[in-house]
């Protein structure tokens, strides 16, 4: 609970700092960083915890964004309705994608997700009658809650911060539970896990689908925040950026995924005075962090120790009600 409270305090206090600059640009950067925190956290669930190398995450981010944009522009629905629908549509697409691919392993699964990501991107780009193609879609409504507008600087910021905080807490609860332990067993040795009674294929599908759900939520936030989306927002390079956030932060570490996202979004902005050299500096930081800290800025072991300290005796003493190890994900 302490990390969650720290997040809430930081998100609540940040506007006071941003108000000193009196520039809407800084609010946009803060919102962008928060959205990528959610994308990195959702990638953490499928790549860091379940161990599936996913190279098409930005495509599900795009599915969520286009769902929100099209529902708003064509049907006039507001943020309150489009937010959950964006997550559900992205999850449904991911589930359909997972059906033929989840029995693939290692690099074959990675190539499959790369191909799927590219296919979804090309659909967004070329299905002009539905997605408006390269012209993009204008989102006519900003953030609102049950008819009340939240589109001002503070309203938009607090809406994004609240959704991201709740989503990250939910992902954290999943990651540090018996369900998360079952996913980790698949990551370490899926054949051994299967022999021990873990439903490996089903768990992989669930992790993939849940990850896409949260990516869709991030897409809805992006669409309503910017007021305009286009296929260029969801290219393969975005998937690589999200994956880099997870790796730099620390595979299997949710706090690391959050730190990695903040670093790779805020660092280029902090180095903007260097002009074109800032990209070289960001690449150098990524290279050195992987070279010198192969387990990430905050690795999984450190993150688990932090969680165990917070949960204390509850972590060690609680167990499945029937005492036979038959938790979620077991046959």
C-alpha atoms as one frame of an Amber mdcrd trajectory, in Angstrom:
protein
   0.000   0.000   0.000   2.881   2.388   0.701   4.053   2.563  -2.977   0.447
   3.231  -4.011   0.164   6.041  -1.452   3.447   7.518  -2.689   2.085   7.476
  -6.252  -1.105   9.212  -5.124   0.842  11.890  -3.242   3.163  12.536  -6.193
   0.298  12.766  -8.674  -1.654  15.037  -6.339   1.284  17.384  -5.640   2.619
  17.587  -9.208   0.091  20.199 -10.458   1.321  22.631  -7.792   4.798  22.332
  -9.294   3.549  22.587 -12.873   1.470  25.663 -12.029   4.709  27.526 -11.320
   5.683  27.201 -14.991   2.249  28.332 -16.206   2.610  26.368 -19.448   0.070
  23.879 -20.768   2.909  22.083 -22.524   4.185  20.710 -19.212   0.750  19.302
 -18.428   0.786  17.559 -21.810   4.181  16.023 -21.044   2.962  14.902 -17.606
  -0.117  13.262 -19.145   1.984  11.610 -21.850   4.372  10.227 -19.228   1.456
   8.816 -17.225  -0.043   7.128 -20.289   3.287   5.464 -21.046   3.540   4.404
 -17.404   0.319   2.468 -17.971   1.583   1.035 -21.267   4.839  -0.048 -19.644
   2.985  -1.572 -16.674   0.678  -3.502 -19.008   3.680  -4.773 -20.988   5.270
  -5.778 -17.668   2.385  -8.167 -17.054   2.861 -10.134 -20.261   6.626  -9.794
 -20.828   8.081  -9.253 -17.372   5.842 -11.623 -15.392   4.650 -14.188 -17.950
   7.889 -14.066 -19.964   6.284 -13.629 -23.407   8.314 -11.436 -25.767   5.577
  -9.187 -27.157   6.480  -6.955 -30.126   3.022  -5.708 -31.078   1.829  -3.938
 -27.944   1.370  -0.566 -29.645  -1.222  -2.121 -31.966  -3.585  -2.840 -29.038
  -2.879   0.655 -27.745  -4.055   1.822 -31.163  -7.156  -0.400 -31.094  -8.175
   1.238 -27.821  -7.519   4.729 -29.171  -9.476   4.120 -32.385 -12.344   2.557
 -30.445 -12.628   5.684 -28.297 -12.205   8.048 -31.243 -14.746   6.333 -33.509
 -17.337   5.869 -30.765 -17.003   9.550 -29.923 -16.987  10.930 -33.472 -19.662
   8.639 -34.942 -21.958   7.914 -32.007 -21.288  10.889 -29.766 -20.392   8.747
 -26.744 -18.406  10.345 -23.939 -15.265   9.349 -22.061 -17.175   7.563 -19.293
 -18.504   5.022 -21.811 -15.593   4.830 -24.241 -12.940   4.188 -21.573 -14.118
   0.688 -20.549 -15.239  -0.144 -24.097 -11.773   0.674 -25.439 -10.214  -1.781
 -23.004 -12.778  -4.468 -23.778 -12.430  -4.157 -27.567  -8.621  -4.308 -27.323
  -8.924  -7.349 -25.039 -11.322  -9.050 -27.488  -8.947  -8.482 -30.409  -6.065
  -9.809 -28.300  -8.072 -12.893 -27.342  -8.838 -13.658 -30.999  -5.169 -13.131
 -31.846  -4.063 -15.354 -28.957  -6.117 -18.360 -30.025  -3.772 -19.440 -32.863
  -0.522 -18.075 -31.399  -0.322 -19.064 -27.743   1.204 -22.471 -28.423   4.164
 -20.771 -30.087   7.249 -20.314 -27.938  10.324 -18.111 -27.760  11.249 -16.198
 -30.915   8.346 -17.701 -32.884   5.829 -16.033 -30.576   7.751 -12.749 -30.827
   7.655 -12.857 -34.638   3.941 -13.693 -34.557   3.161 -10.665 -32.366   5.333
  -8.502 -34.629   3.304  -9.638 -37.641   0.007  -9.078 -35.833   1.069  -5.608
 -34.776   1.979  -4.720 -38.335  -1.321  -6.099 -39.662  -3.349  -4.028 -37.201
  -1.287  -0.947 -38.064  -1.923  -1.492 -41.795  -5.646  -1.870 -41.119  -5.640
   1.500 -39.342  -3.670   3.036 -42.208  -5.528   1.586 -45.200  -9.155   1.043
 -44.120 -10.009   4.607 -45.120 -13.804   4.211 -45.040 -13.713   3.180 -41.384
 -10.556   4.616 -39.777 -10.086   7.627 -42.125  -6.681   6.190 -43.013  -3.671
   8.538 -42.816  -6.009  11.521 -42.286  -6.710  10.312 -38.773  -9.785  10.832
 -36.602 -10.747  13.976 -34.706 -12.036  13.253 -31.206 -14.791  15.783 -30.612
 -15.076  15.289 -26.849 -12.443  15.566 -24.151 -12.557  14.106 -20.674 -15.897
  14.066 -18.907 -17.475  12.211 -16.026 -21.202  11.527 -16.267 -21.758  14.665
 -18.322 -19.452  16.972 -16.334 -16.542  18.316 -18.377 -13.016  17.618 -17.103
 -11.154  18.996 -20.101  -9.255  21.812 -18.355  -5.590  21.378 -17.529  -6.190
  20.132 -14.001  -9.279  18.122 -14.928  -7.478  16.260 -17.712  -4.396  15.684
 -15.567  -6.302  14.336 -12.579  -8.449  12.121 -14.812  -5.385  10.553 -16.449
  -3.587  10.265 -13.088  -6.581   8.594 -11.420  -7.106   6.039 -14.205  -3.385
   5.240 -14.437  -3.016   4.916 -10.650  -5.970   2.534 -10.319  -4.758   0.493
 -13.298  -1.198   0.216 -11.986  -2.493  -0.834  -8.563  -4.643  -3.527 -10.220
  -1.666  -4.765 -12.263   0.435  -4.792  -9.094  -2.134  -6.876  -7.261  -2.198
  -9.344 -10.145   1.594  -9.494 -10.361   2.116 -10.112  -6.654  -0.493 -12.796
  -6.074  -0.766 -16.551  -6.531  -1.910 -15.775 -10.056   1.289 -13.791 -10.668
   3.361 -16.637  -9.204   1.704 -19.043 -11.631   2.661 -16.702 -14.492   6.239
 -16.585 -13.232   6.391 -20.371 -13.198   5.543 -20.308 -16.912   8.267 -17.753
 -17.527  10.889 -19.854 -15.749   9.975 -23.233 -17.272   6.624 -23.701 -18.968
   7.087 -27.457 -19.469   7.829 -27.983 -15.782   4.873 -25.761 -14.861   2.608
 -27.790 -17.151   3.835 -31.025 -15.546   2.986 -29.564 -12.121  -0.592 -28.909
 -13.177  -0.476 -25.281 -14.287  -2.709 -24.480 -17.281   0.088 -22.820 -19.249
  -1.771 -22.042 -22.482  -4.784 -20.637 -20.657  -2.644 -18.482 -18.395  -0.663
 -17.112 -21.333  -3.907 -16.196 -23.100  -5.227 -14.499 -19.981  -2.032 -12.509
 -19.428  -1.960 -11.465 -23.092  -5.618 -10.412 -22.994  -5.310  -8.526 -19.701
  -2.244  -6.730 -21.001  -4.156  -5.652 -24.116  -7.090  -4.482 -21.957  -4.884
  -2.019 -20.089  -3.193  -0.968 -23.356  -6.673  -0.200 -24.714  -7.392   1.919
 -21.627  -4.173   3.847 -22.312  -5.287   4.313 -25.931  -8.589   5.813 -24.818
  -6.743   8.248 -22.539  -4.485   9.239 -25.432  -7.395   9.821 -27.828  -9.338
  12.030 -25.425  -6.228  13.881 -24.290  -4.949  14.865 -27.755  -8.289  15.243
 -29.548  -6.806  13.674 -32.676  -5.243  10.315 -33.525  -3.614   8.854 -36.630
  -1.952   5.518 -37.495   1.487   7.091 -37.048   0.896   7.136 -33.278   0.916
   3.335 -33.133   3.811   2.223 -35.287   6.206  -0.629 -34.518   8.681   1.861
 -33.066   6.193   2.565 -30.265   6.142  -1.126 -29.351   9.944  -1.109 -29.178
   9.880   1.998 -26.980   7.443   0.352 -24.552   9.547  -2.808 -24.469  12.665
  -0.713 -23.816  10.927   0.905 -20.837  10.269  -2.509 -19.298  13.814  -3.766
 -19.955  15.574  -0.613 -18.736  13.406  -0.509 -15.615  13.855  -4.206 -14.872
  12.090  -7.261 -16.268   9.533  -8.593 -13.818   9.584  -5.412 -11.719   6.475
  -3.226 -11.783   8.209  -0.289 -10.021  11.010  -0.712 -12.559   8.511  -0.521
 -15.432   7.139   2.728 -13.999  10.643   4.181 -13.568  11.645   3.084 -17.083
   8.594   4.778 -18.600   9.195   8.041 -16.743  12.889   8.017 -17.658  12.423
   7.410 -21.395   9.607   9.967 -21.719  10.963  12.753 -19.504  14.672  12.445
 -20.361  14.285  13.508 -24.041  12.278  16.527 -22.869  14.918  17.434 -20.294
  17.601  17.242 -22.981  15.656  19.273 -25.554  18.236  22.080 -25.296  20.775
  19.730 -26.919  18.765  19.646 -30.143  19.411  16.612 -32.325  22.076  15.364
 -29.932  19.427  14.507 -27.346  18.503  11.323 -29.214  22.130  10.231 -29.052
  22.190  10.941 -25.322  18.974   9.006 -24.714  20.349   6.062 -26.707  23.568
   6.229 -24.724  21.649   6.168 -21.433  19.680   3.121 -22.596  22.837   1.345
 -23.749  24.754   2.035 -20.525  21.820   1.072 -18.320  21.533  -2.317 -20.040
  25.317  -2.798 -20.109  25.969  -1.833 -16.480  22.609  -2.836 -14.957  21.486
  -5.938 -16.897  18.716  -6.591 -14.347  17.372  -3.064 -14.783  17.303   0.082
 -12.684  15.102  -1.677 -10.130  15.232  -5.417 -10.760  12.630  -8.019  -9.909
  14.406  -9.230  -6.763  14.528  -5.717  -5.313  10.882  -5.131  -6.209   9.780
  -8.409  -4.590  11.694  -7.572  -1.429   9.896  -4.235  -1.322   6.514  -5.909
  -1.699   7.293  -8.520   0.943   8.338  -5.856   3.405   5.039  -4.078   2.861
   2.869  -7.188   3.109   4.848  -8.625   6.026   3.355 -11.670   7.664   0.379
 -11.684   5.300   2.747 -12.607   2.434   4.160 -15.593   4.314   1.161 -16.958
   6.156  -1.762 -16.763   3.756  -2.470 -19.611   1.358  -5.214 -21.209  -0.734
  -8.325 -21.994   1.271  -8.230 -25.706   0.527  -4.523 -26.030   1.382  -3.796
 -28.069  -1.755  -2.248 -25.370  -3.939  -5.312 -25.189  -6.156  -5.365 -21.483
  -6.956  -6.124 -19.500 -10.054  -4.602 -21.034 -13.142  -4.436 -24.594 -11.784
  -6.250 -27.474 -13.402
